[in-house]
Each structure stands twice: as C-alpha cells, then as structure tokens.
Amino acid sequence: MVIEQLTEAPLVPILRKVPYDKSTAIVKALVDGGVTSIEVTMESDRAEEIIAEAIQTHGNRVLVGAGTVLNIEDCRRAIEAGAQFIVTPALDEEVTAYAVEQNVPIIPGVFTPAEMMRAMKLGAEAIKLFPASVLGPAFIKDVKGPLSHIPIMTTGGITLETAADYIKAGAAAVGTGSALLKKDLIASNDWEGLKKETEKWIQAVTIHKVAG
C-alpha cells in the first residue's frame, strides 16, 4: 500500500510552484535527505514534467504524487504524468471516484470526522487533515480514538518545531511546503542546506514516531 511507503519516513515535502529549472536539484536534495515520498502541486509550472522526471530519476527510492488536484482534468493529467498518488485540498467525490477507478491511491483533504468517514467509504487510501494547524495535534489524538483505522496525513501550517507533535498524536505522516523548502535556500541554490534541513525534519518525525 502507498500509505506504508508514505509513512516509512513520515514526511511528505510539498513542491508548490518551485522553479522548474531547479526542480531536479530540489528533488535530489530531498531524496538525499531521506524522504520516501514527495508531492508536486498541479498548479506548479510544468508540474507534469516535474512528476515524470522525478519518477524517472528516483522512482526506485521515492513515491511521487500530485497535489492540489482540484478537478477530474487535473487528476487525469497527473495520472498520465505517472503520479503514484493523488492529494486534494478538499473532499471532491467525483475526483475521488475517478482516481479510485484508475487504481491510483487518493488522499482527499478533509476537516471533520464525517468527511473522514465519507472519504474512506469512497475508497480513499488515507485522508489529509487540512488545514491541520487550525485543529492542532489534540484533534488527531481525540479522533483517532473512534477512527483509529483511518490513516491521517496532516498538512497546513506545520513547522519543524510542531511536526513531531502531530506524529505523537497519531498522524501517519506530515506534509510540509515552504517551512521545509525555504525560499532563501532555493534562491541561493543551497542544495546541501536543503538536504540538511530535510534531515532535521526526518529525524524529528522519525524519532517521535518510533518513541510513540
């Protein structure tokens, strides 16, 4: 199952509108830093190419998914590019059904227990709690009581300092964008710095996952 690899290193870097000409170096730094999955948002410049090239180069080491999938057309383009999982910002039943029909795992964005249950009934592999920082780790701990069978990826407003709290509370993985993919590192082509930043995140969430 995709969720097993997503949680192997429970950190999902989100490449949102990164410069296409730097995407290869960004992905390499993330992979070298220890991630086992990445998400490329579909509104990014040449998103399909970034997805396809990342799979071609690192497909034996990481899962490459598509995020910010807003409609069936986005989903179709992502799957044609080779996306190995789909992530949406909200629960769109048509998009969820389409991905399931195509046998591509989908992780819909949800905000309530009712949406979590509906997503799983539609065939979702896991759910994305978004925006997670509004609800906080305590929500995950509470909801995992009755809904312990639902894998939760948390995204939105999570920092290096708070990421571990979500894992300890029961989240299967944490998604992060600019908090990890720092603009200054990318602007200065500091790929070693991005690798080290990735290692910090991996260490934080992995230690707490094992400890928890």
C-alpha positions as CSV (number, residue, x, y, z in Angstrom):
1,M,0.0,0.0,0.0
2,V,1.1,3.5,-0.7
3,I,0.4,4.6,2.8
4,E,3.1,2.2,4.1
5,Q,5.8,4.0,2.0
6,L,4.4,7.4,2.8
7,T,4.9,6.6,6.5
8,E,8.2,4.9,6.2
9,A,9.8,8.3,6.6
10,P,6.6,10.2,7.7
11,L,7.4,13.4,5.9
12,V,5.9,14.5,2.6
13,P,7.6,17.6,1.1
14,I,5.2,19.6,-1.0
15,L,6.7,21.2,-4.1
16,R,4.4,24.2,-4.7
17,K,5.3,26.5,-7.6
18,V,9.0,25.7,-7.3
19,P,11.1,26.9,-10.3
20,Y,11.1,24.2,-13.0
21,D,14.7,24.8,-13.8
22,K,15.6,24.0,-10.2
23,S,13.2,21.1,-9.6
24,T,15.7,18.4,-10.4
25,A,18.1,19.7,-7.8
26,I,15.4,20.3,-5.2
27,V,14.1,16.7,-5.6
28,K,17.6,15.3,-5.3
29,A,18.3,17.2,-2.1
30,L,15.0,16.0,-0.6
31,V,15.7,12.4,-1.6
32,D,19.3,12.6,-0.3
33,G,17.9,14.0,2.9
34,G,15.9,10.8,3.5
35,V,12.3,11.3,2.2
36,T,10.5,8.4,0.7
37,S,7.7,10.4,-0.9
38,I,7.1,13.9,-2.4
39,E,4.1,15.8,-3.6
40,V,4.1,18.1,-6.6
41,T,1.2,20.5,-6.8
42,M,-0.6,20.7,-10.1
43,E,-0.6,24.5,-10.3
44,S,3.2,24.5,-10.4
45,D,4.9,25.4,-13.7
46,R,5.3,22.3,-15.8
47,A,4.0,20.1,-12.9
48,E,3.6,17.0,-15.1
49,E,7.2,17.2,-16.3
50,I,8.5,17.6,-12.7
51,I,6.5,14.5,-11.7
52,A,7.6,12.4,-14.7
53,E,11.3,13.4,-14.3
54,A,11.3,12.7,-10.6
55,I,9.8,9.3,-11.1
56,Q,12.3,8.5,-13.9
57,T,15.2,9.6,-11.7
58,H,14.2,8.5,-8.3
59,G,11.3,6.1,-8.8
60,N,13.0,3.2,-7.1
61,R,13.5,5.3,-4.0
62,V,10.5,7.5,-3.6
63,L,6.8,7.8,-4.4
64,V,5.9,10.8,-6.4
65,G,2.4,12.2,-6.1
66,A,0.4,15.1,-7.3
67,G,-1.2,17.6,-5.0
68,T,-3.7,20.5,-5.3
69,V,-5.8,18.3,-7.6
70,L,-8.9,20.4,-8.0
71,N,-10.9,18.5,-10.7
72,I,-11.0,15.5,-12.9
73,E,-8.9,17.1,-15.6
74,D,-6.1,17.8,-13.0
75,C,-6.4,14.2,-11.9
76,R,-6.2,12.9,-15.4
77,R,-3.2,15.0,-16.3
78,A,-1.4,13.9,-13.0
79,I,-2.1,10.2,-13.7
80,E,-0.9,10.5,-17.3
81,A,2.3,12.0,-16.0
82,G,2.8,9.0,-13.8
83,A,1.7,10.3,-10.4
84,Q,1.7,7.4,-7.9
85,F,-0.8,9.1,-5.6
86,I,-3.2,12.0,-5.7
87,V,-3.8,14.6,-3.0
88,T,-6.7,17.1,-3.0
89,P,-7.3,20.1,-0.7
90,A,-10.9,19.2,-0.1
91,L,-13.2,16.2,-0.4
92,D,-14.3,16.2,-4.1
93,E,-16.4,13.0,-4.5
94,E,-16.1,13.0,-8.3
95,V,-12.3,13.3,-8.2
96,T,-12.0,10.7,-5.5
97,A,-14.2,8.3,-7.6
98,Y,-12.1,8.9,-10.7
99,A,-8.8,8.2,-9.0
100,V,-10.2,5.0,-7.5
101,E,-11.5,3.9,-10.9
102,Q,-8.0,4.5,-12.3
103,N,-6.5,2.4,-9.5
104,V,-4.4,5.4,-8.2
105,P,-4.4,5.9,-4.5
106,I,-6.0,9.2,-3.4
107,I,-5.7,11.2,-0.2
108,P,-8.5,13.7,-0.1
109,G,-8.4,16.8,2.1
110,V,-10.9,16.8,4.9
111,F,-11.7,18.8,8.1
112,T,-14.3,16.8,10.0
113,P,-14.8,13.2,11.2
114,A,-17.8,12.9,8.9
115,E,-15.7,13.8,5.9
116,M,-13.0,11.4,7.0
117,M,-15.5,8.5,7.1
118,R,-17.0,9.6,3.8
119,A,-13.6,9.7,2.1
120,M,-12.8,6.2,3.2
121,K,-16.1,4.9,2.1
122,L,-15.4,6.3,-1.4
123,G,-12.2,4.3,-1.5
124,A,-9.5,6.8,-0.3
125,E,-6.2,5.3,0.8
126,A,-5.9,7.9,3.7
127,I,-7.1,11.4,4.4
128,K,-5.3,14.7,4.6
129,L,-6.3,16.8,7.5
130,F,-6.2,20.4,6.2
131,P,-5.5,22.9,7.5
132,A,-4.1,20.9,10.3
133,S,-2.7,23.8,12.4
134,V,-6.3,25.2,12.9
135,L,-7.3,22.0,14.7
136,G,-3.9,21.0,16.2
137,P,-2.5,17.7,17.4
138,A,-5.1,17.3,20.1
139,F,-7.8,16.9,17.5
140,I,-5.9,14.0,15.9
141,K,-5.5,12.2,19.3
142,D,-9.2,12.6,20.0
143,V,-10.4,11.5,16.6
144,K,-8.1,8.5,16.4
145,G,-10.0,7.0,19.3
146,P,-13.1,6.0,17.4
147,L,-11.5,6.3,13.9
148,S,-8.2,4.5,14.6
149,H,-8.4,2.7,11.3
150,I,-8.1,5.9,9.2
151,P,-4.6,6.9,8.3
152,I,-4.2,10.7,8.7
153,M,-1.7,12.9,6.9
154,T,-1.6,16.4,8.3
155,T,-0.8,19.5,6.2
156,G,-1.1,23.2,6.6
157,G,0.8,25.5,9.0
158,I,3.1,22.8,10.3
159,T,6.7,23.7,11.3
160,L,9.8,21.8,12.3
161,E,9.0,22.6,15.9
162,T,5.4,21.3,15.8
163,A,5.7,18.4,13.3
164,A,6.6,15.8,15.9
165,D,3.6,16.7,18.0
166,Y,1.3,15.6,15.1
167,I,3.1,12.3,14.8
168,K,3.0,11.7,18.5
169,A,-0.7,12.4,18.4
170,G,-1.3,9.6,15.8
171,A,-0.7,11.2,12.4
172,A,0.7,8.7,9.9
173,A,2.7,11.5,8.1
174,V,3.2,15.2,7.9
175,G,3.1,17.3,4.8
176,T,5.1,20.5,4.6
177,G,5.8,23.1,1.9
178,S,7.6,26.4,2.5
179,A,8.6,25.6,6.1
180,L,11.0,23.0,4.7
181,L,11.5,24.3,1.1
182,K,12.9,27.6,2.3
183,K,12.9,30.3,-0.3
184,D,16.4,31.5,0.6
185,L,17.9,28.0,0.2
186,I,16.3,27.6,-3.2
187,A,17.2,31.2,-4.4
188,S,20.8,30.6,-3.5
189,N,21.0,27.1,-4.9
190,D,22.0,25.8,-1.5
191,W,21.1,22.2,-2.1
192,E,23.4,20.9,0.7
193,G,21.5,23.3,3.1
194,L,18.2,21.9,1.8
195,K,19.4,18.4,2.3
196,K,20.4,19.2,5.9
197,E,17.1,20.9,6.6
198,T,15.3,17.7,5.3
199,E,17.4,15.6,7.6
200,K,16.3,17.7,10.6
201,W,12.7,17.1,9.7
202,I,13.2,13.4,9.1
203,Q,15.0,13.0,12.4
204,A,12.3,14.9,14.3
205,V,9.3,12.9,13.0
206,T,11.0,9.6,12.9
207,I,12.4,9.6,16.4
208,H,8.9,10.6,17.7
209,K,7.2,8.0,15.6
210,V,9.4,5.3,17.0
211,A,9.1,6.6,20.5
212,G,5.4,6.9,20.2
